[in-house]
Amino acid sequence: MDARPARKAPARNATRPRKTRPSTAVSHQPALRPAPDGGNPQICALPLPQQIADHLGHLIMNGECQPGSRLKEELFADRYQVSRGPVREAFRILERRGFVEIVPRHGARVRVFDPADLGALFSVRGVLFGLAAREATVQAAPEMFEQVGAQVARLRRSAETMGISPREHATTSGETQNIIARFSGNRPLARMLEELASRALWRMAWCETPLDFTTRARRQQSAKLWSELLRTMRSGDAAGAESVARAMVDASRNFMLSAMTAQRRRTAPSDATAQAPRPARRRVTAAAMNGATMPAAQGD
């Protein structure tokens, strides 16, 4: 007699309709990430806060969340159909990645970079990428040389034909760095470098006005350094590969800082304009400081 309800319970559960969440919800199931080549998505099991952080990071990179704008926990908790806890943890993840800053008593907002931030970011990234290139050269995986060779060929075609956008060139370059980092066999290094690269690519390629890889000369410089790095790695020169990898990141840093400085000079108001009284502009600035929507920062 006692066994009969136990046998019926699965049948009742099987016929009971299941509640489904809208497609905007985030779950603990394996997340789908877009494939680098635009093909089928890659499946990876990620904690809920990291899934939210990844998706929100894409919103920031694509310009849907403007630099300086506030990120409200309740709005994103409702959007992802979760409690505020995972959203709060996602903000902390994005803070560590450099996308968000958390201000005491004011909450989270999209971070606005300045040239000093970007220079420091590239300096750290150069050291890590140099180490990744050294260790990947020691590993000497044939599959790595095949993948990196295909990527370098794309970068060469970009320099020759200017057939892709600055964003696509920057993305291809970033993907190539991640390939080398993965084949280094150093998982913590690969993880740190991927996060740093995503921040740098955000500034270079996902803003309204890209500043890097906009000219043929700059793309030719990039393709030449990548070709030199591939040749050095294939020769087994680990120290040389580290040196070329660091030189490549240093070149990107110097170019970006120079381009940012030039852009700020172009957009800065003249002395006469700055001294002229503009009551309306002062009212707008005051309103913005009191919480109005801030204009998007023009960056790299």
Secondary structure, DSSP 8 states (H G I E B T S, - for coil): -THHHHHHHHHHHHHS------TT---SS-EEE--TTSSS-EEE---HHHHHHHHHHHHHHTTSS-TT-EE-HHHHHHHHTS-HHHHHHHHHHHHHHTSEEEETTTEEEE----HHHHHHHHHHHHHHHHHHHHHHHHH--HHHHHHHHHHHHHHHHHHHH--S-HHHHHHHHHHHHHHHHHTTT-HHHHHHHHHHHHHHHHHHHSSSS--SS-SHHHHHHHHHHHHHHHHHHHTT-HHHHHHHHHHHHHHHHHHHHHHHHHHHHHHS--HHHHHS--HHHHHHHHHHHTT---------
